[in-house]
Amino acid sequence: MELRGKNAIVTGGARGIGRGIALRLASQGCNLALVDLGSTADPTLTYNLAAQADLAETVEMVKKLGVKAVPILADVTKYADCERMAHETDAQLGGIDILVNNAGIIAVGPIEVFPEEQWDRVMAVNAKGPFLCSKACIPYIRKRGEGAIVNTASVAGKTGHAAVGAYCASKFAVIAFTQALAEELGPSNIRVNAVCPGYLRTAMWTDVLVKALAPMWQIKESEVFDRFIGQNTYLRREQTPDDIGQAVVYLCQADNVTGTSINVAGGGEVH
């Protein structure tokens, strides 16, 4: 699929992986609707989400690449917001060709003491969000005659690990949802795939996982991420938002690839 002139939605597009995906799609000529919650605080989480200023900054970065970009504030766990997101994108950009379900959160802790409200919130954003956004956008994409949906899963959706049970469960769900939706939408020439990021120096790591692992490993927080990368990736290097963006561009362009989940993890996950 030729991407120049196509219109794409990226949820969780204000910073981190979402920003990397948006910039890569923009570099290929896609117009962007950048979607984020617009509120930094979530009482169920231990870290701050992206601010509206982050979203505004990403919009300006995308526009500098010569394409259209519009910000949309929406909660992907609310279907009314997702319907409005799809309608506003169609109205402002003139249609929807690509949906990237990237919005995601993390919470850590042993299942024995893990709060029920944290489990519900992680599952709502990470697993229910792609369902609701897809449900809202599919009618618009189908009108275009072809299209692509890319879900951000994770290497944690391939192999589960202690202390991140909720996150792993949500990302396993994303991969299963991707496979099911790919079969469902194949006859409409809409391809559905997932990208599985590995280990990036984003807020999930720097503000959450590093703090959890440092006491376990009895090392400084500043040493955790580099040690993890050195011990757990074949290439001995971290991944970047741009790396994930490259994979998303491929999945949007590849006309005969659907139902797959691609790892971008430097060899940290090979299944």
Protein Blocks (a to p, Z undefined) as FASTA:
>chain_A
ZZehpacddehklgmjllmmmmmmmmnopacddddehiabdfkbcbdcddfklmmmmmmm
mmmnopacddddddfkbmklmmmmmmmmmmmnopafbdcdfbccddeddfklgcfklmmm
mmmmmmmmmmmmmmmmmmmmmmnopacdddddbfklmbccehilmmmmmmmmmmmmmmmm
mmmmmmnopacdddddfbdcbfklmmmmmmmmmmmnopafklmmmmmmmmmcfklpacdf
klmmmmmmmmmmmmkbghiacddeehpacZZ
